[in-house]
Amino acid sequence: MARTVYLNGEYLPETEASVSIFDRGFLMADGVYEVTSVLGGRLVDFAGHAKRLERSLNALDMKMPMTEEALLEIHRELVRRNDLEDGLIYLQVTRGAPGDRDFIFPDPATTPLTVVLFTQSKPNLADSPEAKRGLKVISIEDIRWGRRDIKTVQLLYPSMGKMMAKAAGADDAWMVEDGKVTEGTSNNAYIVKDGRIITRELSHDILHGITRAAVLRFAEEAQMKVEERSFTIEEAQAADEAFITSASSFVTAVIQIDGVTLGEGVPGPVAQRLRQIYLEESRARAV
């Protein structure tokens, strides 16, 4: 059965949904997106994703297409119509389709935003094999633009990074700029040394992860030590543990970096504990 998707005010079978060839998301990557996890039919960290969506839109001189409450109802309706138990909801907002190609932004009064939402079913999302075995990552140069804090749809280089990792027999790539790790291709990066959780501080250099914010809050509530600073690949290779966070992978251990195995080569206790805490708290607070 075809999925039901949302497009510009309508719920449609995915086979009937279409966007103009002149849409600026297609022509210019002029748009932003969010991904919200669904566990047990409920939305995880929805309010955080809605706030970041507004922040990204504002940074690109776009307005929220609707209220947070209306957006929440669309998410819930898609969960209901698609019988989604565990999975993801993707939301994409572009500057719209002005009817021709131009570098100049169209007038928002005459060119409405394009709003698309669709679901992805991921049975047992919280019980993934990757979380049990841990991830292998490689390092690659970070050559993206300077505003990585805006969650734009221009994802070509992260996609290339994942393909570089696949070609190297790894699971993902950590990007490095000026000798320091920025983040993973679709996640925030962390190391653990002497009981301290270390992750790069917030700036324009990295995405302000919603899962990152929750995990760091839960870590501090559990009286774990958190240090927000940059680190090198060499420091990561000498760490006791490493892990990533994202809306789709939650907290997932990293067990190898550029061929160097960390610890015993299995997910470490800090990553495992944080994953347990995050999942428990997220399920309890899901809407």
C-alpha positions as CSV (number, residue, x, y, z in Angstrom):
1,M,0.0,0.0,0.0
2,A,1.3,3.4,-0.9
3,R,2.3,5.8,1.9
4,T,0.3,8.8,2.6
5,V,2.4,12.0,2.4
6,Y,1.7,15.6,3.0
7,L,2.2,18.3,0.3
8,N,1.1,21.9,0.6
9,G,-2.0,21.3,2.6
10,E,-3.1,18.0,1.2
11,Y,-2.7,14.4,2.3
12,L,-2.0,12.3,-0.9
13,P,-0.8,8.9,-1.9
14,E,2.9,9.1,-2.5
15,T,2.4,8.2,-6.1
16,E,0.2,11.2,-6.7
17,A,2.4,13.8,-5.0
18,S,4.6,16.0,-7.2
19,V,6.6,19.2,-7.0
20,S,7.3,21.7,-9.8
21,I,10.6,21.4,-11.7
22,F,11.1,25.1,-10.9
23,D,11.0,24.5,-7.1
24,R,14.0,26.2,-5.6
25,G,14.7,23.2,-3.4
26,F,15.4,21.2,-6.6
27,L,17.2,24.0,-8.5
28,M,19.1,25.7,-5.7
29,A,19.0,23.5,-2.6
30,D,17.1,26.5,-1.2
31,G,15.3,24.8,1.7
32,V,15.6,23.3,5.1
33,Y,14.5,20.0,6.6
34,E,14.0,18.2,9.9
35,V,13.7,14.5,10.9
36,T,11.6,13.5,13.9
37,S,11.8,10.0,15.3
38,V,8.7,8.0,16.1
39,L,8.8,5.4,18.9
40,G,5.6,3.5,19.8
41,G,3.6,5.8,17.6
42,R,4.7,8.9,19.4
43,L,7.0,11.8,18.4
44,V,10.4,12.2,20.1
45,D,11.7,15.7,20.8
46,F,9.1,17.3,18.5
47,A,9.3,20.7,20.2
48,G,13.0,20.9,19.7
49,H,12.8,20.0,16.0
50,A,10.0,22.6,15.5
51,K,12.2,25.3,17.1
52,R,15.2,24.4,15.1
53,L,13.1,24.4,11.9
54,E,12.1,28.0,12.7
55,R,15.7,29.0,13.4
56,S,16.9,27.5,10.1
57,L,14.1,29.2,8.1
58,N,14.8,32.5,9.8
59,A,18.5,32.2,8.9
60,L,17.5,31.9,5.2
61,D,14.9,34.7,5.4
62,M,11.9,32.4,5.3
63,K,9.0,32.3,7.7
64,M,7.4,29.3,9.4
65,P,4.7,28.0,7.1
66,M,2.4,27.3,10.0
67,T,2.2,27.2,13.8
68,E,3.9,24.6,15.8
69,E,0.6,23.2,16.8
70,A,-0.6,22.8,13.2
71,L,2.7,21.1,12.4
72,L,2.3,18.8,15.3
73,E,-1.2,17.8,14.0
74,I,0.2,17.0,10.6
75,H,2.9,14.8,12.1
76,R,0.3,12.9,14.2
77,E,-2.0,12.5,11.2
78,L,0.8,11.0,9.1
79,V,1.5,8.6,12.0
80,R,-2.1,7.6,12.1
81,R,-2.7,7.3,8.3
82,N,0.5,5.3,7.8
83,D,0.1,3.1,10.9
84,L,3.6,4.1,11.9
85,E,4.8,2.4,15.1
86,D,8.6,3.0,14.9
87,G,10.3,5.2,12.2
88,L,10.9,8.7,11.0
89,I,9.0,11.7,9.7
90,Y,10.9,13.9,7.3
91,L,9.8,17.5,6.9
92,Q,11.1,19.7,4.1
93,V,10.4,23.4,3.5
94,T,11.7,25.1,0.4
95,R,11.3,28.7,-0.9
96,G,8.8,27.4,-3.5
97,A,8.4,27.4,-7.2
98,P,8.4,30.9,-8.8
99,G,7.8,29.6,-12.3
100,D,11.4,30.1,-13.6
101,R,15.0,29.8,-12.6
102,D,16.6,32.9,-11.0
103,F,19.3,33.4,-8.4
104,I,17.2,36.2,-6.8
105,F,14.8,35.1,-4.1
106,P,11.2,35.3,-5.3
107,D,8.6,37.5,-3.6
108,P,7.1,35.4,-0.8
109,A,3.8,37.3,-1.3
110,T,3.4,35.6,-4.7
111,T,5.5,32.4,-4.3
112,P,4.4,30.3,-1.4
113,L,6.7,27.9,0.4
114,T,6.7,24.3,-0.6
115,V,6.0,22.1,2.5
116,V,6.5,18.3,2.2
117,L,6.3,15.6,4.9
118,F,6.6,11.9,4.6
119,T,7.2,8.9,6.8
120,Q,9.7,6.1,6.8
121,S,8.9,2.9,8.7
122,K,11.8,1.5,10.7
123,P,10.6,-1.4,12.8
124,N,12.6,-1.9,16.0
125,L,14.3,1.5,15.4
126,A,15.6,1.5,19.0
127,D,17.0,-2.0,18.7
128,S,19.4,-1.6,15.7
129,P,22.3,-4.1,15.1
130,E,24.6,-1.1,14.7
131,A,24.0,0.0,18.3
132,K,24.9,-3.5,19.5
133,R,28.1,-3.9,17.6
134,G,29.2,-0.2,17.3
135,L,30.3,1.7,14.3
136,K,33.6,2.0,12.3
137,V,34.3,5.5,11.0
138,I,37.0,7.1,8.8
139,S,38.1,10.7,8.7
140,I,37.6,13.0,5.7
141,E,38.2,16.7,5.0
142,D,35.3,18.9,5.8
143,I,34.8,21.1,2.7
144,R,31.2,22.1,3.4
145,W,30.0,25.7,3.5
146,G,30.4,27.8,6.6
147,R,26.8,27.7,8.0
148,R,26.5,24.1,9.0
149,D,24.2,25.1,11.9
150,I,21.4,25.7,9.3
151,K,19.8,22.3,8.5
152,T,19.6,22.8,4.8
153,V,18.8,20.3,2.1
154,Q,22.2,20.6,0.5
155,L,23.5,17.2,1.5
156,L,25.7,16.2,-1.4
157,Y,29.0,16.2,0.5
158,P,27.6,14.2,3.5
159,S,26.3,11.7,1.0
160,M,29.7,11.5,-0.6
161,G,31.2,11.1,2.8
162,K,29.0,8.1,3.5
163,M,30.1,6.6,0.2
164,M,33.7,7.1,1.0
165,A,33.2,5.3,4.2
166,K,31.4,2.5,2.5
167,A,34.2,2.1,0.0
168,A,36.7,1.9,2.9
169,G,34.6,-0.8,4.6
170,A,33.4,1.5,7.3
171,D,30.0,2.7,8.5
172,D,30.4,6.5,8.4
173,A,32.8,9.4,8.2
174,W,33.9,12.1,10.7
175,M,34.7,15.4,9.1
176,V,37.9,17.3,10.0
177,E,38.6,21.0,9.6
178,D,41.9,22.7,10.7
179,G,42.9,19.5,12.3
180,K,39.8,19.1,14.5
181,V,36.7,17.0,14.2
182,T,33.6,18.9,13.3
183,E,30.9,16.2,13.2
184,G,29.8,13.1,11.4
185,T,28.1,13.1,8.0
186,S,24.7,13.1,9.7
187,N,25.4,13.2,13.4
188,N,27.3,14.8,16.2
189,A,30.6,13.3,17.3
190,Y,31.8,12.6,20.9
191,I,34.7,10.9,22.7
192,V,35.0,9.7,26.3
193,K,38.3,10.0,28.2
194,D,38.9,9.4,31.9
195,G,35.1,9.6,32.5
196,R,34.7,12.9,30.6
197,I,32.3,13.2,27.7
198,I,33.9,15.5,25.1
199,T,32.1,17.1,22.1
200,R,32.7,20.1,20.0
201,E,31.1,23.4,21.2
202,L,28.1,24.9,19.4
203,S,28.9,27.4,16.6
204,H,28.3,27.8,12.9
205,D,30.7,24.9,12.3
206,I,28.3,22.1,13.4
207,L,24.6,21.3,13.4
208,H,22.9,22.2,16.7
209,G,21.7,18.6,17.3
210,I,18.4,18.2,19.0
211,T,19.4,14.7,20.2
212,R,22.8,16.3,21.2
213,A,21.1,18.8,23.5
214,A,18.9,16.1,25.1
215,V,21.8,13.7,25.6
216,L,24.1,16.3,27.2
217,R,21.3,17.4,29.5
218,F,20.6,13.8,30.6
219,A,24.4,13.2,31.1
220,E,24.6,16.2,33.4
221,E,21.5,15.1,35.3
222,A,23.2,11.7,35.7
223,Q,26.3,13.6,37.1
224,M,28.5,12.7,34.2
225,K,31.2,15.2,33.3
226,V,30.7,17.0,30.0
227,E,33.4,19.1,28.3
228,E,32.5,21.1,25.2
229,R,35.6,21.6,23.0
230,S,37.0,20.4,19.8
231,F,39.3,17.3,19.5
232,T,41.6,15.8,16.9
233,I,41.4,12.4,15.3
234,E,44.5,11.3,17.2
235,E,42.9,12.3,20.5
236,A,39.8,10.3,19.5
237,Q,41.9,7.3,18.6
238,A,43.4,7.4,22.1
239,A,40.0,7.8,23.8
240,D,38.4,5.2,26.0
241,E,35.2,5.4,24.0
242,A,33.5,7.3,21.2
243,F,29.9,7.7,20.0
244,I,27.6,9.7,17.8
245,T,24.1,11.1,18.4
246,S,21.3,11.8,15.9
247,A,17.5,11.7,15.7
248,S,17.7,8.4,13.7
249,S,20.4,6.6,15.6
250,F,19.9,8.1,19.1
251,V,23.2,7.3,20.9
252,T,25.5,4.8,19.0
253,A,29.0,3.8,20.0
254,V,32.0,4.2,17.6
255,I,34.5,1.3,18.1
256,Q,37.0,2.1,15.3
257,I,38.4,5.3,13.9
258,D,40.6,5.2,10.8
259,G,41.4,1.6,11.5
260,V,42.4,2.1,15.1
261,T,40.2,0.1,17.5
262,L,39.0,1.8,20.7
263,G,39.1,-0.1,24.0
264,E,38.0,-3.7,23.5
265,G,36.4,-3.0,20.2
266,V,32.8,-3.1,21.6
267,P,30.4,-0.4,22.7
268,G,31.7,1.1,26.0
269,P,29.8,1.6,29.2
270,V,29.3,5.4,28.9
271,A,27.8,5.1,25.4
272,Q,25.6,2.2,26.4
273,R,24.4,4.0,29.6
274,L,23.6,7.2,27.7
275,R,21.7,5.3,25.1
276,Q,19.6,3.6,27.8
277,I,18.9,6.9,29.5
278,Y,18.0,8.7,26.3
279,L,15.6,6.0,25.1
280,E,13.9,5.7,28.5
281,E,13.5,9.5,28.8
282,S,12.5,10.0,25.2
283,R,9.8,7.4,25.4
284,A,8.5,8.9,28.6
285,R,8.4,12.4,27.1
286,A,7.2,11.6,23.5
287,V,4.0,13.2,22.3
